[in-house]
Amino acid sequence: MSSTFRSLSIRNYRIWFFGAFVSNVGAWMQATTQNWVVLTELTENNASAVGITMALQFGPQLLLVPFSGAVADRFDRRKVLLLTQSLLMLLAVGLGTLLITGQAEIWHLYSFALGLGIVNAFDSTSRQAFVSDLVGNSHLSNAVALNSASFNSARLVGPAVAGVLIAAIGSGWVFIINAASFLAMLGALSMITTSHTRAPKSDKRESQLRQLSAGFRYVMQRRDILVIFIMVFLVGAFSMNFPVMSSTMAVEFGRGAADYGLLSSILAIGSLTGALLAARRPAARMRVVIISVGGLGIVSLLGAVMPTYWLFASTLVFFGLATSTMMTTANGFVQTTSDPAVRGRVLALYMAILMGGTPIGAPLVGAAADALGARSTFVISGVAALIAFAVGMTWLVSDRKLRIRWNNGLTVTHAGRPLITDSRAEQLETLTAPIDVLRREPDTRDPLEANWDSAPQEAPATTGIIPLPMPEKPAADEDPERPGG
């Protein structure tokens, strides 16, 4: 357990963790309420309207990626978060007031979702990068996983509470309660004492456009991160539209708001388990991302054919486990292997691809639910995840030289773990050693001009025998027993 929660030994991160948990509970209450209001109060079970709301909310992640990443790299992230969290609180108060007074219309929800997306574009990037300011590289992978655990623990509580509150006091008050939860985050940020580490200045002056595109140029040199981005895009666009998928499935089974919120809480059981398992691992590994996305595809197809509400709900535990494992590990891999000088811009690209896929996938999934039925949403999720799995396996075979051999039994190996009969010169890369060992240092001081990868090239095997240098023989006129000769 101590290894799982080791980042909590750091004061700043401990304050951040508990403040973020309270805020995350409110955020999940609001997200659940928002989509239920669109589906049942402002429209007549129009899943396409839910998809449009999600597109407006997550679209800015894609459009503002150059600016949100630059802000996270250039400015004090704590001050950026103080501003964005305050704006998110005001937005919740505004929409909650409209709903309580009965003046809310569908265009109000659309406007709220767009404003939420614009602010979140800067908030999410700075929040992800802020973790490295709190814990440093040694605990970064664990802290990222614990962030996911906090997020999914809140998901275990928030949607279920929202379902009860919608029925008890009305949807508008849920938004007001969420606004109050931001006080916990603002209080935590005011108590944290840390300084933002700015990127070192370069002697070569670059244009504003070139600085904004630095993250993109860096990622284009990292084939491993490119593969993760492709997998994350497919899953984010077609498998993570859970508000559309769960709300329509709840209606499919003839259930109300409380049972709809319960589905999100059941999903969170698996998500929390996946995040805690990721926190126990010493490092984020690519193979975990690939295996988990394959599992997501299988579970999605199983969920599509479940005949009853409770059987369907049981599959969501494994759906959440696979999704959380993939996203937590992918996030940790991107953060721990990216150069600190461009980490904010790389994370902005990651968040843009993760959230920016929603404007493409959510309307399509919503339209499929209207035209083909709620179960089609899980079929689409399964197909997209299996395609992502195929992309990852193709990368393993081509770049990592994955090999399957039959030699007195099935043997699976790759270039980093050759067989005894293989030449050590073939040990170019490995998937098993910790990333801090594998990460190759740049050839120059400019991280954008270096040929980065997550593993060394043309290097001795990390799993073989390490030769030790022979001690030098003392000179003839030196006394080996006496220091100094």
RORODREN-115607 format. One line per field, with one value per residue (C-alpha): residue number from 1; residue in one letter; x, y, z; chain. Coordinates in Angstrom, 1 decimal, always signed. Each point is the difference from the previous one (the first is absolute). Example, Ala and Ser with C-alpha at 12.3 -4.5 7.8 and 13.67 -1.06 7.14 Angstrom:
% residues 2
pos [1 2]
code [A S]
c1 [+12.3 +1.4]
c2 [-4.5 +3.4]
c3 [+7.8 -0.7]
unit [A A]
This chain:
% residues 485
pos [1 2 3 4 5 6 7 8 9 10 11 12 13 14 15 16 17 18 19 20 21 22 23 24 25 26 27 28 29 30 31 32 33 34 35 36 37 38 39 40 41 42 43 44 45 46 47 48 49 50 51 52 53 54 55 56 57 58 59 60 61 62 63 64 65 66 67 68 69 70 71 72 73 74 75 76 77 78 79 80 81 82 83 84 85 86 87 88 89 90 91 92 93 94 95 96 97 98 99 100 101 102 103 104 105 106 107 108 109 110 111 112 113 114 115 116 117 118 119 120 121 122 123 124 125 126 127 128 129 130 131 132 133 134 135 136 137 138 139 140 141 142 143 144 145 146 147 148 149 150 151 152 153 154 155 156 157 158 159 160 161 162 163 164 165 166 167 168 169 170 171 172 173 174 175 176 177 178 179 180 181 182 183 184 185 186 187 188 189 190 191 192 193 194 195 196 197 198 199 200 201 202 203 204 205 206 207 208 209 210 211 212 213 214 215 216 217 218 219 220 221 222 223 224 225 226 227 228 229 230 231 232 233 234 235 236 237 238 239 240 241 242 243 244 245 246 247 248 249 250 251 252 253 254 255 256 257 258 259 260 261 262 263 264 265 266 267 268 269 270 271 272 273 274 275 276 277 278 279 280 281 282 283 284 285 286 287 288 289 290 291 292 293 294 295 296 297 298 299 300 301 302 303 304 305 306 307 308 309 310 311 312 313 314 315 316 317 318 319 320 321 322 323 324 325 326 327 328 329 330 331 332 333 334 335 336 337 338 339 340 341 342 343 344 345 346 347 348 349 350 351 352 353 354 355 356 357 358 359 360 361 362 363 364 365 366 367 368 369 370 371 372 373 374 375 376 377 378 379 380 381 382 383 384 385 386 387 388 389 390 391 392 393 394 395 396 397 398 399 400 401 402 403 404 405 406 407 408 409 410 411 412 413 414 415 416 417 418 419 420 421 422 423 424 425 426 427 428 429 430 431 432 433 434 435 436 437 438 439 440 441 442 443 444 445 446 447 448 449 450 451 452 453 454 455 456 457 458 459 460 461 462 463 464 465 466 467 468 469 470 471 472 473 474 475 476 477 478 479 480 481 482 483 484 485]
code [M S S T F R S L S I R N Y R I W F F G A F V S N V G A W M Q A T T Q N W V V L T E L T E N N A S A V G I T M A L Q F G P Q L L L V P F S G A V A D R F D R R K V L L L T Q S L L M L L A V G L G T L L I T G Q A E I W H L Y S F A L G L G I V N A F D S T S R Q A F V S D L V G N S H L S N A V A L N S A S F N S A R L V G P A V A G V L I A A I G S G W V F I I N A A S F L A M L G A L S M I T T S H T R A P K S D K R E S Q L R Q L S A G F R Y V M Q R R D I L V I F I M V F L V G A F S M N F P V M S S T M A V E F G R G A A D Y G L L S S I L A I G S L T G A L L A A R R P A A R M R V V I I S V G G L G I V S L L G A V M P T Y W L F A S T L V F F G L A T S T M M T T A N G F V Q T T S D P A V R G R V L A L Y M A I L M G G T P I G A P L V G A A A D A L G A R S T F V I S G V A A L I A F A V G M T W L V S D R K L R I R W N N G L T V T H A G R P L I T D S R A E Q L E T L T A P I D V L R R E P D T R D P L E A N W D S A P Q E A P A T T G I I P L P M P E K P A A D E D P E R P G G]
c1 [+0.0 +2.9 +1.3 -3.5 -0.5 +3.7 -0.7 -2.2 +3.1 +0.6 -1.8 -0.9 -1.4 -1.9 -1.8 -0.7 -1.3 -2.7 -1.1 -0.2 -2.1 -2.7 -0.1 -0.1 -3.1 -1.7 +1.1 -1.4 -3.3 -0.2 +1.0 -2.6 -2.7 +0.9 -0.6 -3.1 -1.4 +0.7 -1.5 -3.1 -0.8 +0.9 -0.6 -2.1 +2.7 +2.1 +3.3 +1.4 -0.5 +2.2 +2.6 -0.1 +0.4 +3.1 +1.4 -0.3 +1.6 +3.0 +0.5 +2.1 +2.5 +1.0 -0.3 +1.9 +2.8 +2.9 -1.0 -0.9 +3.3 +2.0 -1.8 +0.8 +3.7 +0.4 -2.0 -0.3 -2.4 -1.3 -1.1 -1.5 -2.0 -1.3 -1.4 -1.5 -1.6 -1.6 -1.5 -1.3 -1.7 -1.7 -1.3 -1.5 -1.8 -1.3 -1.6 -1.2 -1.9 -1.6 -1.2 -1.3 -2.0 -1.4 +1.5 +2.5 -0.4 +2.1 +2.1 +1.0 +1.3 +1.9 +1.5 +1.0 +1.6 +2.0 +1.2 +0.8 +2.1 +2.0 +0.9 +0.7 +2.4 +2.4 -0.9 +0.5 +3.4 +1.4 -1.5 +1.7 +3.4 -0.4 +0.6 +3.6 +0.4 -1.3 +1.9 +2.8 +1.0 +0.7 -3.6 -1.7 -1.3 -1.5 -1.5 -1.7 -1.5 -1.2 -1.6 -1.9 -1.0 -1.3 -1.9 -1.6 -0.7 -2.0 -1.7 -1.0 -1.8 -1.0 -2.4 -1.9 -0.4 -1.1 -2.7 -1.4 +0.2 -1.6 -3.1 +0.1 +0.8 +0.2 +2.8 +0.8 +1.1 +2.5 +1.8 +0.0 +1.5 +2.7 +0.8 +0.6 +2.3 +2.5 +0.7 +2.0 +2.2 +0.5 +0.9 +2.5 +1.7 +0.3 +1.8 +2.4 +3.5 +1.8 +1.7 -0.5 +3.2 +0.3 +1.5 +3.7 +0.4 +1.7 +2.6 -1.9 -3.1 -3.0 -3.2 -3.2 -1.5 +3.1 -0.2 -3.7 +0.7 +2.9 -2.1 -1.2 +3.6 +1.2 -2.8 +0.6 +3.5 -1.4 -1.6 -1.0 -2.0 -1.5 -1.4 -1.4 -1.7 -1.6 -1.4 -1.1 -1.8 -2.0 -1.0 -0.7 -2.2 -2.0 +0.3 +0.0 -3.4 -1.4 -2.6 -1.6 +0.5 -1.2 -2.9 -1.5 +0.6 -1.8 -3.0 +0.3 -0.5 -2.8 +2.0 -0.1 +2.6 +1.1 +0.8 +1.7 +2.3 +0.6 +1.4 +2.7 +0.8 +0.3 +2.3 +2.1 +0.6 +2.1 +1.5 +1.2 +1.5 +1.8 +1.5 +1.2 +1.6 +1.8 +1.2 +1.7 +2.0 +3.5 -0.3 -2.6 +0.6 -1.2 -1.1 -2.5 -1.6 -0.3 -1.4 -2.5 -1.4 -0.5 -1.9 -2.2 -1.0 -1.1 -1.9 -1.8 -1.4 -1.1 -1.8 -1.9 -1.7 -0.9 -3.7 -0.7 +0.9 +2.1 +1.9 +0.8 +1.0 +2.4 +1.9 +0.6 +2.4 +2.3 -0.7 +1.2 +3.0 +1.2 -0.6 +1.7 +3.0 +0.5 -0.4 +2.0 +2.9 -0.1 +0.0 +2.8 +2.1 -0.4 +0.9 +2.9 +1.7 -0.6 +2.7 -1.0 +0.7 -3.0 -2.0 -2.9 -0.3 +0.3 -2.7 -2.2 +0.2 -0.8 -3.0 -1.1 +0.1 -1.7 -2.8 +0.1 -1.1 -3.3 -1.4 +0.5 -1.2 -2.7 -2.4 +0.5 -0.6 -3.0 -1.4 +0.6 -1.9 -3.0 +0.1 +1.2 -0.7 +1.9 +2.0 +1.6 +2.1 +1.8 +0.5 +1.7 +2.1 +1.1 +1.0 +2.0 +1.9 +0.9 +1.3 +2.1 +1.3 +0.9 +2.0 +1.9 +0.8 +1.1 +2.4 +1.3 +0.6 +1.6 +1.9 +0.7 +0.5 -2.5 +0.5 -2.0 +1.9 -0.8 +3.0 -1.1 -2.9 -1.3 +2.6 -0.9 +3.0 +1.2 +3.2 +0.5 -0.2 +1.6 +0.3 +3.3 +0.8 -0.4 +2.8 +0.3 +0.4 -3.7 -0.9 -1.0 -3.0 -1.9 -3.5 +0.8 +2.5 -1.1 -0.4 +2.5 +2.6 -1.1 -0.4 +2.8 +1.4 +0.1 +3.0 -0.3 -1.4 -2.9 -2.7 -1.7 +3.1 +0.9 -1.1 -2.0 -1.5 -1.2 +2.8 +3.7 +1.1 +3.1 +0.7 +1.1 -2.8 -1.5 -0.8 +3.3 +3.3 +1.5 +3.8 +1.9 +3.2 +3.3 +2.0 +3.0 +3.4 +2.2 +3.0 +3.4 +1.2 -3.2 -0.6 -3.5 -0.3 +0.6 -2.3 +1.7 +2.8]
c2 [+0.0 +2.4 -0.4 +0.7 +3.2 +1.1 +3.5 +0.9 +0.3 +3.3 +2.9 +2.0 -3.1 -1.1 +3.4 -0.1 -3.6 +0.6 +3.4 -1.6 -2.9 +2.3 +2.0 -3.1 -1.2 +3.2 -0.2 -3.5 +1.1 +2.9 -2.2 -2.6 +2.7 +1.9 -2.9 -1.1 +3.5 +0.1 -3.5 +0.2 +3.6 +2.1 -2.6 -3.1 -2.7 +1.6 -1.8 +2.2 +3.0 -1.6 -0.7 +3.6 +1.2 -2.3 +1.3 +3.6 -0.8 -1.9 +1.7 +2.9 -2.6 -0.5 +3.5 +1.7 -2.6 +2.2 +2.8 -2.2 -1.8 +3.1 +1.5 -3.1 +0.2 +3.8 +1.1 -1.0 -3.0 +0.6 +3.5 -1.2 -2.6 +2.6 +1.9 -2.9 -1.6 +3.3 +0.3 -3.5 +0.8 +3.0 -2.0 -2.5 +2.7 +1.6 -3.2 -1.1 +3.2 -0.3 -3.5 +0.9 +3.0 -2.1 +2.2 -2.5 -0.9 -2.4 +2.8 +1.0 -3.5 +0.2 +3.4 -1.4 -3.0 +2.2 +2.3 -3.0 -1.5 +3.3 +0.3 -3.7 +0.1 +2.1 -1.6 -3.6 +0.5 +2.1 -2.4 -3.0 +1.8 +1.4 -3.4 +0.0 +3.3 -1.7 -3.3 +0.0 -2.7 -2.7 -0.2 +1.2 -3.3 -0.8 +3.4 -0.1 -3.4 +1.4 +2.9 -2.5 -1.8 +3.2 +0.8 -3.5 -0.1 +3.2 -1.7 -2.8 +2.5 +3.0 -1.5 -2.1 +3.1 +2.1 -2.5 +0.2 +3.8 +0.5 -1.9 +1.6 +3.7 +0.5 +0.2 +3.7 -0.4 -2.6 +2.6 +2.3 -2.7 -0.6 +3.7 -0.3 -3.0 +2.3 +1.7 -3.1 +0.2 +3.7 -0.4 -2.8 +2.1 +2.9 -2.3 -1.5 +1.5 -0.8 +1.8 -0.6 -1.3 +2.0 -1.5 +1.0 +2.9 -0.8 +2.3 -0.5 +2.3 -1.8 +1.5 -0.2 -2.5 -2.3 +0.1 -0.9 -2.9 -1.3 -2.8 -1.2 -0.1 -1.9 -2.6 -0.6 -1.2 -2.5 -3.0 -1.6 +3.1 +0.2 -3.5 +0.8 +3.1 -2.0 -2.6 +2.8 +1.8 -3.1 -0.8 +3.6 +0.6 -3.2 -1.8 +2.8 +1.5 -1.5 +2.7 -0.8 -3.8 -0.3 +2.4 -1.7 -3.5 +1.1 +1.1 -3.3 -1.9 +2.3 +1.4 +3.5 +2.6 -1.9 -3.2 +2.1 +1.5 -3.5 -1.1 +2.6 -1.0 -3.7 +1.0 +1.9 -3.2 -1.4 +3.4 +0.4 -3.5 +0.6 +3.3 -1.6 -2.9 +2.5 +1.9 -3.2 -0.4 +1.5 +1.5 +0.5 -2.6 -0.1 -3.6 +0.7 +2.6 -2.4 -2.9 +2.2 +1.5 -3.6 -0.9 +3.1 -1.1 -3.4 +1.3 +2.6 -2.7 -2.0 +2.9 +0.5 -3.4 +0.0 -0.7 +1.6 +3.2 -1.8 -2.2 +3.1 +1.8 -2.8 +0.3 +3.7 -1.0 -1.5 +2.8 +2.5 -2.2 -0.2 +3.7 +1.3 -2.3 +1.2 +3.7 +0.1 -1.9 +2.0 +3.2 -1.1 -1.2 +3.3 +2.1 -2.0 -0.3 +3.5 +2.7 +2.5 +2.9 -0.9 -2.2 +2.5 +0.2 -3.8 -0.5 +2.6 -2.1 -3.1 +1.6 +1.4 -3.4 -1.6 +2.6 +1.4 -3.3 +0.4 +2.7 -2.6 -3.1 +1.2 +1.3 -3.1 -2.3 +2.1 -0.3 -3.7 -0.4 +1.9 -2.0 -3.4 -0.2 +0.4 -3.3 +1.2 +2.5 -2.9 -1.8 +3.2 +0.2 -3.6 +0.3 +3.2 -1.5 -3.1 +2.2 +1.8 -3.3 -1.0 +3.3 -0.7 -3.6 +1.1 +2.4 -2.8 -2.2 +2.6 +2.3 -2.4 -3.1 -2.1 -3.7 -3.0 -3.3 -3.7 -1.6 -2.7 +2.3 +3.5 +2.8 +3.6 +2.4 +3.2 +1.9 +1.0 -3.6 -2.3 -3.7 -1.6 -0.8 +3.6 +2.4 +2.7 +2.5 -0.4 +1.3 +3.4 +0.8 -1.4 +0.2 -1.3 +2.2 +3.1 +3.1 +2.0 -2.6 -0.3 +3.7 +1.1 +3.4 +2.5 +0.5 +3.8 +2.3 +0.9 -2.6 +0.7 -0.7 -3.2 -3.4 -1.1 -3.4 -1.8 -2.6 +0.1 -0.8 -2.1 -0.5 -3.0 -2.1 +1.2 -3.6 -1.7 -0.2 +3.5 -0.2 +1.9 +1.9 -1.8 +1.9 +1.7 -1.5 +2.2 +1.4 -1.6 +2.8 +0.1 -1.9 -1.5 -0.3 +3.7 +2.8 +2.5 -2.4]
c3 [+0.0 +0.8 -3.6 -1.4 +1.9 +0.3 -1.6 +2.9 +2.2 -1.8 +1.7 -3.1 -1.8 +3.1 +0.2 -3.8 +0.1 +2.6 -1.4 -3.5 +1.4 +1.4 -3.2 -2.1 +1.8 -0.8 -3.6 -0.4 +1.5 -2.5 -3.0 +0.9 +0.5 -3.1 -2.4 +1.8 -0.3 -3.7 -0.6 +2.1 +1.1 -3.0 -2.8 -0.3 +0.3 -2.8 +0.1 -2.8 +2.2 +2.7 -2.7 -1.1 +3.6 +0.4 -3.3 +1.1 +3.3 -1.3 -3.3 +1.4 +1.2 -3.6 -1.3 +2.9 +0.4 -1.1 +2.4 +3.0 -0.2 -0.3 +3.0 +2.1 -1.0 +0.4 +2.9 +3.7 -0.2 +3.5 -0.9 -3.3 +2.0 +2.5 -3.0 -1.8 +3.1 +0.9 -3.5 +0.1 +3.3 -1.5 -3.0 +2.3 +2.1 -3.2 -1.5 +3.4 +0.5 -3.5 +0.8 +3.4 -1.3 -2.9 -2.7 -1.4 -3.7 -2.1 -1.5 +3.6 +0.5 -3.3 +1.0 +3.4 -1.5 -2.4 +2.8 +2.1 -2.8 -0.6 +3.7 +0.3 -3.0 +2.2 +3.3 -0.9 -1.7 +2.9 +2.5 -1.6 -0.3 +3.6 +1.4 -1.0 +1.9 +3.2 +0.0 -2.5 -2.5 +2.6 +1.1 -3.1 -1.3 +3.4 +0.4 -3.4 +0.9 +3.4 -1.9 -2.0 +3.2 +1.5 -3.2 -0.1 +3.8 -0.6 -2.9 +2.4 +2.2 -2.2 -2.6 +2.6 +2.3 -3.0 -1.0 +3.6 +0.1 -3.4 +1.3 +3.4 -0.5 -3.8 -2.5 +0.5 +3.6 -1.1 -2.0 +3.0 +2.2 -2.6 +0.1 +3.7 -0.4 -1.9 +3.3 +1.0 -3.0 +0.3 +3.7 -0.8 -2.7 +2.4 +2.5 -2.4 -0.1 -3.1 -2.9 -3.7 -1.7 -3.3 -3.1 -0.4 -2.5 -3.2 -1.7 -3.3 +0.0 -1.5 -1.4 +2.0 -2.4 +0.2 +3.8 +0.0 -2.4 +2.0 +1.6 -3.4 -1.4 +3.1 -0.2 -3.7 +0.9 +2.6 -1.8 +3.3 +1.1 -3.5 +0.4 +3.4 -1.5 -2.7 +2.5 +2.4 -2.8 -1.1 +3.6 +0.9 -3.1 +0.0 +3.4 +2.5 -0.8 +3.2 +0.6 -3.3 +0.4 +3.5 -0.1 -3.1 +1.4 +3.2 -2.1 -1.9 +3.2 +1.1 +2.9 +1.6 +1.1 +3.1 -2.0 -2.6 +2.7 +1.4 -3.4 +0.3 +3.5 -1.0 -2.8 +2.5 +2.0 -2.8 -0.8 +3.5 +0.1 -3.3 +1.3 +3.3 -1.8 -2.3 +3.1 +1.3 -3.2 +0.1 -3.4 -2.9 -2.7 -3.6 +0.1 +2.7 -2.2 -2.9 +2.1 +1.8 -3.2 -1.4 +3.2 -0.4 -3.5 +1.2 +3.1 -2.2 -2.3 +3.0 +1.4 -3.2 +0.2 +3.8 +0.3 +3.4 +1.9 +2.7 -2.4 -2.1 +3.1 +1.0 -3.3 +0.8 +2.8 -2.6 -2.4 +2.6 +0.9 -3.6 -0.7 +3.2 -0.5 -3.5 +0.7 +3.2 -1.5 -3.2 +1.9 +2.2 -2.9 -1.9 +3.1 +1.3 -3.4 -1.3 +0.4 +2.8 -2.4 -2.2 +2.4 +0.2 -3.7 -0.4 +2.6 -1.8 -3.1 +2.0 +1.6 -3.4 -1.5 +2.9 +0.4 -3.5 -1.4 +1.8 -2.4 -2.8 +1.8 +2.4 -2.7 -2.1 +3.0 +1.0 -3.5 -0.1 +3.3 -1.5 -3.3 +1.0 +3.7 +3.3 -0.4 -3.2 +2.1 +1.7 -3.3 -1.4 +3.2 -0.4 -3.7 +0.6 +3.0 -2.0 -2.8 +2.5 +1.3 -3.6 -0.3 +3.2 -1.0 -3.5 +1.8 +2.2 -3.0 -2.3 +2.5 +2.9 -2.2 +1.9 -0.7 +0.8 -0.2 +0.8 +1.6 +2.4 +0.8 -1.0 +0.5 -0.4 -0.1 -1.7 -0.8 +3.6 +1.2 -2.6 +0.4 +1.1 -3.6 -1.1 -0.3 +2.7 -2.8 -0.7 +3.5 -1.3 +2.2 +2.9 +1.4 +3.5 +1.7 +1.8 -2.1 +2.0 -1.0 -3.6 -0.8 -2.3 +0.7 -2.9 -2.2 +0.3 +2.6 -2.2 +0.8 -3.3 -2.1 +1.8 -1.3 +3.0 +0.7 +3.1 -0.3 -0.9 -3.5 -0.8 +3.7 +2.1 +1.4 +3.2 +1.1 -0.8 +1.8 +0.7 -0.4 +2.7 -0.9 +1.0 +2.7 -1.3 +0.9 +2.1 -1.7 +0.7 +2.2 +2.1 +3.2 -0.4 +3.8 +0.7 -1.2 -2.2 -1.0]
unit [A A A A A A A A A A A A A A A A A A A A A A A A A A A A A A A A A A A A A A A A A A A A A A A A A A A A A A A A A A A A A A A A A A A A A A A A A A A A A A A A A A A A A A A A A A A A A A A A A A A A A A A A A A A A A A A A A A A A A A A A A A A A A A A A A A A A A A A A A A A A A A A A A A A A A A A A A A A A A A A A A A A A A A A A A A A A A A A A A A A A A A A A A A A A A A A A A A A A A A A A A A A A A A A A A A A A A A A A A A A A A A A A A A A A A A A A A A A A A A A A A A A A A A A A A A A A A A A A A A A A A A A A A A A A A A A A A A A A A A A A A A A A A A A A A A A A A A A A A A A A A A A A A A A A A A A A A A A A A A A A A A A A A A A A A A A A A A A A A A A A A A A A A A A A A A A A A A A A A A A A A A A A A A A A A A A A A A A A A A A A A A A A A A A A A A A A A A A A A A A A A A A A A A A A A A A A A A A A A A A A A A A A A A A A A A A A A A A A A A A A A A A A A A A A A A A A A A A A A A A A A A A A A A A A A A A A A A A A A A A A A A A A A]
